[in-house]
Amino acid sequence: MKYFILRLQIRDGEREYYSRSTLTAESFEDADNQADERAKTFWGDGFKEDEKDRGYYQLFGETYVEVDGLDEVSKEDFDVLKKYI
């Protein structure tokens, strides 16, 4: 099992926000797929305007959510971080 910290970037007009969370996966590829799914479903069912888009439009295209970072961390760091984010 591998441990990861996920950062999502949310853009809503002129504003930008970041959301951090933890996830576990068997491989980085699995974690990347989970991260993409979290971005897609952050505020409902997201969609892409173009297949080249890295993120997903949500709330009728008003909000854009994309994976900003996915970092592998140690089990010890993961256990501490998941308590606070």
C-alpha positions in Angstrom: 0.0 0.0 0.0 1.2 3.5 -0.9 0.1 6.7 0.7 -0.5 10.0 -1.0 -1.5 13.7 -0.5 -3.7 15.1 -3.1 -4.1 18.8 -4.0 -7.0 20.0 -6.1 -7.2 23.5 -7.6 -10.6 25.0 -7.8 -11.2 28.1 -10.0 -14.4 30.0 -9.7 -14.3 33.1 -11.8 -11.4 35.3 -10.6 -11.0 33.2 -7.4 -8.8 30.2 -6.8 -9.0 27.7 -4.0 -7.1 24.6 -3.0 -8.4 21.5 -1.4 -6.1 18.9 0.1 -6.9 15.3 1.0 -5.3 12.0 1.6 -5.6 8.7 -0.4 -4.2 5.3 -0.5 -3.5 3.1 -3.5 -1.5 0.1 -4.7 0.5 2.2 -7.2 1.0 5.7 -8.4 -1.1 5.0 -11.5 -4.1 3.9 -9.3 -3.6 7.0 -7.1 -3.6 9.1 -10.3 -6.9 7.5 -11.4 -8.4 8.2 -8.0 -7.2 11.8 -8.0 -8.8 12.3 -11.5 -12.1 10.8 -10.3 -12.1 13.1 -7.2 -11.5 16.1 -9.4 -14.3 15.0 -11.7 -16.8 14.5 -8.9 -15.7 17.3 -6.5 -19.0 19.2 -6.9 -21.1 16.7 -8.7 -20.6 15.2 -12.2 -17.9 17.2 -14.0 -17.3 17.4 -17.7 -14.5 18.3 -20.1 -14.9 21.0 -22.8 -12.0 19.4 -24.7 -10.1 16.1 -24.2 -7.0 18.2 -23.8 -8.3 19.8 -20.6 -6.5 18.7 -17.5 -9.5 19.3 -15.2 -13.3 19.3 -15.2 -16.0 21.9 -15.4 -18.7 21.7 -12.8 -21.8 23.6 -11.6 -22.9 24.3 -15.2 -19.4 25.3 -16.3 -19.1 27.9 -13.5 -16.3 26.1 -11.7 -13.1 24.4 -12.9 -11.4 21.7 -10.8 -8.1 20.0 -11.6 -5.5 18.0 -9.9 -2.7 20.4 -8.8 -0.5 17.8 -7.1 -0.2 14.2 -6.0 2.7 13.4 -3.7 3.7 10.1 -2.2 4.4 10.3 1.6 5.5 7.9 4.3 3.0 5.9 6.4 4.0 8.0 9.4 3.4 11.3 7.7 0.2 10.0 6.2 -1.2 9.1 9.6 -0.5 12.6 10.9 -1.7 14.5 7.9 -5.0 12.6 7.5 -6.0 13.9 11.0 -5.7 17.5 9.9 -6.7 17.6 6.2 
